[in-house]
């Protein structure tokens, strides 16, 4: 299945937020934290605000590294969410929605005052 993006460069804000999350959770890989963030955003019922997100950090992740063995599942989840939101499923829309969901999810995780450990991250996912 064709992924929504080949690679993504994160904003400096997202990089800083991921650095904070790495410190709290002890999860060292950007891609794992990004998967958690992406799924956190998909779980939110509202559509992400279509705000411009700069690609101004030095963190770039390929889709293969981001998604790992979950590539098809994450692609399908994004397509379904985009379809449900009435946004379409063309490549450009999916790429934009992926970027918005990823950055929104990173912000949600980094801004959660209860998230101080990997156990808190797991507990958060079990509540949903």
PyMOL commands that place a pseudoatom at each C-alpha (Angstrom):
pseudoatom trace, name=CA, resn=UNK, resi=1, chain=A, elem=C, hetatm=0, pos=[0.000, 0.000, 0.000]
pseudoatom trace, name=CA, resn=UNK, resi=2, chain=A, elem=C, hetatm=0, pos=[1.326, 3.437, -0.905]
pseudoatom trace, name=CA, resn=UNK, resi=3, chain=A, elem=C, hetatm=0, pos=[2.216, 5.508, 2.171]
pseudoatom trace, name=CA, resn=UNK, resi=4, chain=A, elem=C, hetatm=0, pos=[0.864, 9.056, 2.571]
pseudoatom trace, name=CA, resn=UNK, resi=5, chain=A, elem=C, hetatm=0, pos=[4.412, 10.506, 2.665]
pseudoatom trace, name=CA, resn=UNK, resi=6, chain=A, elem=C, hetatm=0, pos=[7.907, 9.310, 1.869]
pseudoatom trace, name=CA, resn=UNK, resi=7, chain=A, elem=C, hetatm=0, pos=[9.469, 11.312, 4.677]
pseudoatom trace, name=CA, resn=UNK, resi=8, chain=A, elem=C, hetatm=0, pos=[8.568, 14.033, 7.110]
pseudoatom trace, name=CA, resn=UNK, resi=9, chain=A, elem=C, hetatm=0, pos=[10.662, 16.758, 8.668]
pseudoatom trace, name=CA, resn=UNK, resi=10, chain=A, elem=C, hetatm=0, pos=[9.421, 17.830, 12.073]
pseudoatom trace, name=CA, resn=UNK, resi=11, chain=A, elem=C, hetatm=0, pos=[9.049, 21.376, 13.297]
pseudoatom trace, name=CA, resn=UNK, resi=12, chain=A, elem=C, hetatm=0, pos=[11.526, 22.664, 15.863]
pseudoatom trace, name=CA, resn=UNK, resi=13, chain=A, elem=C, hetatm=0, pos=[8.683, 22.866, 18.365]
pseudoatom trace, name=CA, resn=UNK, resi=14, chain=A, elem=C, hetatm=0, pos=[7.831, 19.194, 17.806]
pseudoatom trace, name=CA, resn=UNK, resi=15, chain=A, elem=C, hetatm=0, pos=[11.503, 18.257, 18.167]
pseudoatom trace, name=CA, resn=UNK, resi=16, chain=A, elem=C, hetatm=0, pos=[11.680, 20.090, 21.500]
pseudoatom trace, name=CA, resn=UNK, resi=17, chain=A, elem=C, hetatm=0, pos=[8.467, 18.417, 22.664]
pseudoatom trace, name=CA, resn=UNK, resi=18, chain=A, elem=C, hetatm=0, pos=[9.761, 14.976, 21.646]
pseudoatom trace, name=CA, resn=UNK, resi=19, chain=A, elem=C, hetatm=0, pos=[12.988, 15.653, 23.538]
pseudoatom trace, name=CA, resn=UNK, resi=20, chain=A, elem=C, hetatm=0, pos=[10.884, 16.324, 26.644]
pseudoatom trace, name=CA, resn=UNK, resi=21, chain=A, elem=C, hetatm=0, pos=[8.881, 13.133, 26.044]
pseudoatom trace, name=CA, resn=UNK, resi=22, chain=A, elem=C, hetatm=0, pos=[12.077, 11.114, 25.613]
pseudoatom trace, name=CA, resn=UNK, resi=23, chain=A, elem=C, hetatm=0, pos=[13.291, 12.393, 28.977]
pseudoatom trace, name=CA, resn=UNK, resi=24, chain=A, elem=C, hetatm=0, pos=[10.008, 11.509, 30.746]
pseudoatom trace, name=CA, resn=UNK, resi=25, chain=A, elem=C, hetatm=0, pos=[9.249, 8.170, 29.117]
pseudoatom trace, name=CA, resn=UNK, resi=26, chain=A, elem=C, hetatm=0, pos=[12.823, 6.940, 28.568]
pseudoatom trace, name=CA, resn=UNK, resi=27, chain=A, elem=C, hetatm=0, pos=[11.737, 5.976, 25.029]
pseudoatom trace, name=CA, resn=UNK, resi=28, chain=A, elem=C, hetatm=0, pos=[14.807, 6.920, 22.993]
pseudoatom trace, name=CA, resn=UNK, resi=29, chain=A, elem=C, hetatm=0, pos=[13.499, 6.472, 19.442]
pseudoatom trace, name=CA, resn=UNK, resi=30, chain=A, elem=C, hetatm=0, pos=[11.743, 9.398, 17.773]
pseudoatom trace, name=CA, resn=UNK, resi=31, chain=A, elem=C, hetatm=0, pos=[9.697, 7.040, 15.605]
pseudoatom trace, name=CA, resn=UNK, resi=32, chain=A, elem=C, hetatm=0, pos=[8.109, 5.206, 18.530]
pseudoatom trace, name=CA, resn=UNK, resi=33, chain=A, elem=C, hetatm=0, pos=[7.076, 8.433, 20.220]
pseudoatom trace, name=CA, resn=UNK, resi=34, chain=A, elem=C, hetatm=0, pos=[5.775, 9.726, 16.883]
pseudoatom trace, name=CA, resn=UNK, resi=35, chain=A, elem=C, hetatm=0, pos=[3.600, 6.616, 16.456]
pseudoatom trace, name=CA, resn=UNK, resi=36, chain=A, elem=C, hetatm=0, pos=[2.118, 7.161, 19.904]
pseudoatom trace, name=CA, resn=UNK, resi=37, chain=A, elem=C, hetatm=0, pos=[1.506, 10.816, 19.052]
pseudoatom trace, name=CA, resn=UNK, resi=38, chain=A, elem=C, hetatm=0, pos=[-0.080, 10.060, 15.687]
pseudoatom trace, name=CA, resn=UNK, resi=39, chain=A, elem=C, hetatm=0, pos=[-2.452, 7.530, 17.248]
pseudoatom trace, name=CA, resn=UNK, resi=40, chain=A, elem=C, hetatm=0, pos=[-3.258, 9.942, 20.089]
pseudoatom trace, name=CA, resn=UNK, resi=41, chain=A, elem=C, hetatm=0, pos=[-4.339, 12.533, 17.550]
pseudoatom trace, name=CA, resn=UNK, resi=42, chain=A, elem=C, hetatm=0, pos=[-6.371, 10.036, 15.523]
pseudoatom trace, name=CA, resn=UNK, resi=43, chain=A, elem=C, hetatm=0, pos=[-8.257, 9.147, 18.718]
pseudoatom trace, name=CA, resn=UNK, resi=44, chain=A, elem=C, hetatm=0, pos=[-9.320, 12.775, 19.159]
pseudoatom trace, name=CA, resn=UNK, resi=45, chain=A, elem=C, hetatm=0, pos=[-12.752, 13.304, 17.540]
pseudoatom trace, name=CA, resn=UNK, resi=46, chain=A, elem=C, hetatm=0, pos=[-12.060, 16.820, 16.254]
pseudoatom trace, name=CA, resn=UNK, resi=47, chain=A, elem=C, hetatm=0, pos=[-10.332, 17.557, 12.951]
pseudoatom trace, name=CA, resn=UNK, resi=48, chain=A, elem=C, hetatm=0, pos=[-6.842, 19.030, 13.383]
pseudoatom trace, name=CA, resn=UNK, resi=49, chain=A, elem=C, hetatm=0, pos=[-6.700, 22.751, 12.707]
pseudoatom trace, name=CA, resn=UNK, resi=50, chain=A, elem=C, hetatm=0, pos=[-5.196, 23.410, 9.266]
pseudoatom trace, name=CA, resn=UNK, resi=51, chain=A, elem=C, hetatm=0, pos=[-2.355, 25.540, 10.616]
pseudoatom trace, name=CA, resn=UNK, resi=52, chain=A, elem=C, hetatm=0, pos=[0.947, 25.938, 8.790]
pseudoatom trace, name=CA, resn=UNK, resi=53, chain=A, elem=C, hetatm=0, pos=[3.665, 23.802, 10.357]
pseudoatom trace, name=CA, resn=UNK, resi=54, chain=A, elem=C, hetatm=0, pos=[7.249, 24.745, 9.585]
pseudoatom trace, name=CA, resn=UNK, resi=55, chain=A, elem=C, hetatm=0, pos=[9.720, 22.002, 8.716]
pseudoatom trace, name=CA, resn=UNK, resi=56, chain=A, elem=C, hetatm=0, pos=[12.464, 23.825, 10.559]
pseudoatom trace, name=CA, resn=UNK, resi=57, chain=A, elem=C, hetatm=0, pos=[14.189, 21.155, 12.646]
pseudoatom trace, name=CA, resn=UNK, resi=58, chain=A, elem=C, hetatm=0, pos=[16.943, 18.745, 11.733]
pseudoatom trace, name=CA, resn=UNK, resi=59, chain=A, elem=C, hetatm=0, pos=[14.738, 15.724, 12.544]
pseudoatom trace, name=CA, resn=UNK, resi=60, chain=A, elem=C, hetatm=0, pos=[13.567, 13.912, 9.444]
pseudoatom trace, name=CA, resn=UNK, resi=61, chain=A, elem=C, hetatm=0, pos=[11.871, 10.523, 9.534]
pseudoatom trace, name=CA, resn=UNK, resi=62, chain=A, elem=C, hetatm=0, pos=[11.066, 8.306, 6.589]
pseudoatom trace, name=CA, resn=UNK, resi=63, chain=A, elem=C, hetatm=0, pos=[7.657, 6.660, 6.461]
pseudoatom trace, name=CA, resn=UNK, resi=64, chain=A, elem=C, hetatm=0, pos=[9.283, 3.240, 6.786]
pseudoatom trace, name=CA, resn=UNK, resi=65, chain=A, elem=C, hetatm=0, pos=[11.079, 4.215, 9.984]
pseudoatom trace, name=CA, resn=UNK, resi=66, chain=A, elem=C, hetatm=0, pos=[8.000, 5.972, 11.373]
pseudoatom trace, name=CA, resn=UNK, resi=67, chain=A, elem=C, hetatm=0, pos=[5.580, 3.151, 10.639]
pseudoatom trace, name=CA, resn=UNK, resi=68, chain=A, elem=C, hetatm=0, pos=[7.738, 0.050, 10.917]
pseudoatom trace, name=CA, resn=UNK, resi=69, chain=A, elem=C, hetatm=0, pos=[5.682, -3.107, 10.577]
pseudoatom trace, name=CA, resn=UNK, resi=70, chain=A, elem=C, hetatm=0, pos=[2.497, -1.079, 11.012]
pseudoatom trace, name=CA, resn=UNK, resi=71, chain=A, elem=C, hetatm=0, pos=[2.785, 0.711, 7.666]
pseudoatom trace, name=CA, resn=UNK, resi=72, chain=A, elem=C, hetatm=0, pos=[-0.413, -0.605, 6.096]
pseudoatom trace, name=CA, resn=UNK, resi=73, chain=A, elem=C, hetatm=0, pos=[-2.404, -0.324, 9.329]
pseudoatom trace, name=CA, resn=UNK, resi=74, chain=A, elem=C, hetatm=0, pos=[-1.353, 3.291, 9.916]
pseudoatom trace, name=CA, resn=UNK, resi=75, chain=A, elem=C, hetatm=0, pos=[-2.019, 4.183, 6.269]
pseudoatom trace, name=CA, resn=UNK, resi=76, chain=A, elem=C, hetatm=0, pos=[-5.495, 2.654, 6.427]
pseudoatom trace, name=CA, resn=UNK, resi=77, chain=A, elem=C, hetatm=0, pos=[-6.223, 4.405, 9.736]
pseudoatom trace, name=CA, resn=UNK, resi=78, chain=A, elem=C, hetatm=0, pos=[-5.241, 7.757, 8.220]
pseudoatom trace, name=CA, resn=UNK, resi=79, chain=A, elem=C, hetatm=0, pos=[-7.290, 7.146, 5.071]
pseudoatom trace, name=CA, resn=UNK, resi=80, chain=A, elem=C, hetatm=0, pos=[-10.333, 6.118, 7.089]
pseudoatom trace, name=CA, resn=UNK, resi=81, chain=A, elem=C, hetatm=0, pos=[-10.035, 9.125, 9.381]
pseudoatom trace, name=CA, resn=UNK, resi=82, chain=A, elem=C, hetatm=0, pos=[-9.617, 11.500, 6.437]
pseudoatom trace, name=CA, resn=UNK, resi=83, chain=A, elem=C, hetatm=0, pos=[-12.624, 9.930, 4.716]
pseudoatom trace, name=CA, resn=UNK, resi=84, chain=A, elem=C, hetatm=0, pos=[-14.717, 10.130, 7.907]
pseudoatom trace, name=CA, resn=UNK, resi=85, chain=A, elem=C, hetatm=0, pos=[-13.776, 13.789, 8.294]
pseudoatom trace, name=CA, resn=UNK, resi=86, chain=A, elem=C, hetatm=0, pos=[-15.007, 14.479, 4.739]
pseudoatom trace, name=CA, resn=UNK, resi=87, chain=A, elem=C, hetatm=0, pos=[-11.566, 15.544, 3.542]
pseudoatom trace, name=CA, resn=UNK, resi=88, chain=A, elem=C, hetatm=0, pos=[-10.922, 13.006, 0.804]
pseudoatom trace, name=CA, resn=UNK, resi=89, chain=A, elem=C, hetatm=0, pos=[-8.179, 10.463, 0.419]
pseudoatom trace, name=CA, resn=UNK, resi=90, chain=A, elem=C, hetatm=0, pos=[-5.996, 11.867, -2.350]
pseudoatom trace, name=CA, resn=UNK, resi=91, chain=A, elem=C, hetatm=0, pos=[-2.234, 11.807, -1.765]
pseudoatom trace, name=CA, resn=UNK, resi=92, chain=A, elem=C, hetatm=0, pos=[-1.927, 15.548, -1.027]
pseudoatom trace, name=CA, resn=UNK, resi=93, chain=A, elem=C, hetatm=0, pos=[-4.766, 15.521, 1.501]
pseudoatom trace, name=CA, resn=UNK, resi=94, chain=A, elem=C, hetatm=0, pos=[-3.380, 12.444, 3.230]
pseudoatom trace, name=CA, resn=UNK, resi=95, chain=A, elem=C, hetatm=0, pos=[0.100, 13.963, 3.440]
pseudoatom trace, name=CA, resn=UNK, resi=96, chain=A, elem=C, hetatm=0, pos=[-1.317, 17.173, 4.942]
pseudoatom trace, name=CA, resn=UNK, resi=97, chain=A, elem=C, hetatm=0, pos=[-3.532, 15.284, 7.391]
pseudoatom trace, name=CA, resn=UNK, resi=98, chain=A, elem=C, hetatm=0, pos=[-0.648, 13.040, 8.446]
pseudoatom trace, name=CA, resn=UNK, resi=99, chain=A, elem=C, hetatm=0, pos=[1.505, 16.053, 9.204]
pseudoatom trace, name=CA, resn=UNK, resi=100, chain=A, elem=C, hetatm=0, pos=[-1.304, 17.783, 11.125]
pseudoatom trace, name=CA, resn=UNK, resi=101, chain=A, elem=C, hetatm=0, pos=[-2.189, 14.669, 13.139]
pseudoatom trace, name=CA, resn=UNK, resi=102, chain=A, elem=C, hetatm=0, pos=[1.443, 13.925, 13.949]
pseudoatom trace, name=CA, resn=UNK, resi=103, chain=A, elem=C, hetatm=0, pos=[2.209, 17.420, 15.182]
pseudoatom trace, name=CA, resn=UNK, resi=104, chain=A, elem=C, hetatm=0, pos=[-1.082, 17.736, 17.067]
pseudoatom trace, name=CA, resn=UNK, resi=105, chain=A, elem=C, hetatm=0, pos=[-0.452, 14.400, 18.771]
pseudoatom trace, name=CA, resn=UNK, resi=106, chain=A, elem=C, hetatm=0, pos=[3.067, 15.389, 19.779]
pseudoatom trace, name=CA, resn=UNK, resi=107, chain=A, elem=C, hetatm=0, pos=[1.640, 18.569, 21.283]
pseudoatom trace, name=CA, resn=UNK, resi=108, chain=A, elem=C, hetatm=0, pos=[-1.049, 16.638, 23.157]
pseudoatom trace, name=CA, resn=UNK, resi=109, chain=A, elem=C, hetatm=0, pos=[1.449, 14.198, 24.649]
pseudoatom trace, name=CA, resn=UNK, resi=110, chain=A, elem=C, hetatm=0, pos=[3.999, 16.859, 25.555]
pseudoatom trace, name=CA, resn=UNK, resi=111, chain=A, elem=C, hetatm=0, pos=[1.314, 19.102, 27.044]
pseudoatom trace, name=CA, resn=UNK, resi=112, chain=A, elem=C, hetatm=0, pos=[-0.253, 16.425, 29.237]
pseudoatom trace, name=CA, resn=UNK, resi=113, chain=A, elem=C, hetatm=0, pos=[0.761, 17.224, 32.841]
pseudoatom trace, name=CA, resn=UNK, resi=114, chain=A, elem=C, hetatm=0, pos=[-0.040, 13.635, 33.897]
pseudoatom trace, name=CA, resn=UNK, resi=115, chain=A, elem=C, hetatm=0, pos=[2.464, 12.144, 31.434]
pseudoatom trace, name=CA, resn=UNK, resi=116, chain=A, elem=C, hetatm=0, pos=[5.660, 11.689, 33.426]
pseudoatom trace, name=CA, resn=UNK, resi=117, chain=A, elem=C, hetatm=0, pos=[6.660, 8.099, 32.601]
pseudoatom trace, name=CA, resn=UNK, resi=118, chain=A, elem=C, hetatm=0, pos=[6.195, 5.274, 30.126]
pseudoatom trace, name=CA, resn=UNK, resi=119, chain=A, elem=C, hetatm=0, pos=[3.667, 3.789, 32.541]
pseudoatom trace, name=CA, resn=UNK, resi=120, chain=A, elem=C, hetatm=0, pos=[1.599, 6.976, 32.271]
pseudoatom trace, name=CA, resn=UNK, resi=121, chain=A, elem=C, hetatm=0, pos=[1.712, 6.697, 28.477]
pseudoatom trace, name=CA, resn=UNK, resi=122, chain=A, elem=C, hetatm=0, pos=[0.464, 3.116, 28.625]
pseudoatom trace, name=CA, resn=UNK, resi=123, chain=A, elem=C, hetatm=0, pos=[-2.222, 3.979, 31.191]
pseudoatom trace, name=CA, resn=UNK, resi=124, chain=A, elem=C, hetatm=0, pos=[-3.426, 6.810, 28.936]
pseudoatom trace, name=CA, resn=UNK, resi=125, chain=A, elem=C, hetatm=0, pos=[-3.905, 4.410, 26.045]
pseudoatom trace, name=CA, resn=UNK, resi=126, chain=A, elem=C, hetatm=0, pos=[-5.775, 1.904, 28.203]
pseudoatom trace, name=CA, resn=UNK, resi=127, chain=A, elem=C, hetatm=0, pos=[-8.297, 4.528, 29.351]
pseudoatom trace, name=CA, resn=UNK, resi=128, chain=A, elem=C, hetatm=0, pos=[-9.305, 5.447, 25.810]
for i in range(1, 128): cmd.bond("trace and resi %d" % i, "trace and resi %d" % (i + 1))
show_as sticks, trace
zoom trace
